Amino acid sequence: MRRQSLHRIVRHRDRQRGSSVAGLHKIVVVGGGAAGLELVTKLGDRYGKRKEAEITLIDRSRTHIWKPLLHEVAAGSMDVGHHAVDYLHHAHAHHFRYRIGEMTGLDRDRQVVRLAASHDAEGREVTPAREIPYDTLIIAIGSASNDFGTPGVKEHAIALDTPDQAQRFHRRLINAMIRAHAQDGPVRPGQLHVAVIGAGATGTELVAELHRTTRAVAATGLDRIDPDKDLKLTLIEAADRILPAVPERLSQDVMALLAGIGVEVRTRARVTEVRPDGVQLADGSFIPSELVVWAAGVRAPDVLRDLGGLETTRNNQLVVTPTLQTTRDPNIFALGDCAHLIDAATQKPVPPRAQAAHQQATHLLKQMPNRLAGQPLAPFRYRDFGSLVSLGEYTTVGNLMGFIRGRNVFIAGLFARMMYQSLYKMHQRALHGTWKVALDTAARMLTRHTVPRVKLH
């Protein structure tokens, strides 16, 4: 009875608003990242399946990879093809629509999202520029690295914001190693050096993973490369220490481990220019590097700047109220890295982290019945559960907040590794359900000895 009553309310209100598809409320989610895909999956299962609302996902890519794993894709320890979620298939399985395209703007008066045309690898148009109507618009397009206008970054460094970028770095790394092995002379100084700029979670996890995978690649027949002599990894951080977002004790432990495996760490090192042959620092020193990764700074995509006149921050984040609605339009919500929300408990912005995006998606799902019925929405409250940093097969460290009342618990080793892996399993479970994740996990355990441990192409 409650479901039928809700359905009648929604249909009556949408008929008054002129909805064109059988009176169904149109919920459009822009961005198929962790928050957007989890939300649209649950919305499709709950409302799309019952024809109580029309659910649409918009994304410029065709597949989804959990962003915290992009460093593994870049290092070659994860094959994208084995973990990517195909949007079109997933949409069909979970009763929502997928529309490929990049958001270029919106018309708030007409309530439509404008999409650019999409093209294939040969430049042929696949879908034309078009408009998608909405009643509720949820923007969850994540964030990108912030180069702060540093000269040479766009030309000579690679960010790890998308699977395509991570795969491009991996191909360049493999090609560099094969080139060094095949050349007539010895490996030149700096030829197989990799500089990672930004010692947050992504940069720190990347150098640890690269230390293992580059040695594994060299061991597959590239015997002219001496890993200890020819391969060098440098982690560069402008702050006083690496991993500024985690407790100092964890930062020191990770710093000691990186030093122990031969990774050079440069703190208080501000990059002034990225050149074709390396990185120039503000103190006048130069770090020779054939490959440079930019993993410093976070900002929302430029498309959000002046998007429909919505309020934004200097980093292009959409300013939202405690209900996750944008300050200038209650029909438009934002969540994840692209949303700027002041936490009521700390009076600080909610950090751009995967756990925040997951919590916001869960909260908005719970509030959707109120939204559809025109009832007030409850405010979102962020809970920080701590941080985990994976250093590949070397170790995993982290801190759990709220595990014991009033105290943080520091963890490391196998238990921390299991906790880290469980985060990805939770994301998979939100998308596919418990049984499919269990079967997939069992299948991977059975086949892990029949596939290369490092991707070599």
Buried (B, 14 or more C-beta within 10 A) or exposed (E): EEEEEBBEBBBEBBEEEEBEEEBBBBBBBBBBBBBBBBBBBBBBBBBBEEEBBBBBBBBBBBBBBBBBBBBBBBBBBBBBEEBBBEBEEBBEBBBBBBBBBBBEBBEBEEBBBBBBEBEEEEEEEEEEEEBBBBBBBBBBBBBBBBBEEBBBBEEBBBBBBBBEBBBBBBEBBBEBBBEBBEEEEEBEEBBBBBBBBBBBBBBBBBBBBBBBBBBBBBEEEBEEBEBEEBBBBBBBBBBEBBBBEBBEEBBEBBBEBBEEEEBBBBBEBBBEBBBEBBBBBEEEEEBBBBBBBBBBBBBBBEBBEEBBEBBBBEBBBBBBBBBBBBBEBEEBBBBBBBBBBBBEEEEEBBBBBBBBBBBBBBBBBEBBBEBBEEEEBEEBEBEBBBBBBBBBEBBBBBBBBEEEEEEBEBBBEEEBBEBBBEBBBEBBBBBBEEEEBEEBEEEEEEEEEEEEEBBBE
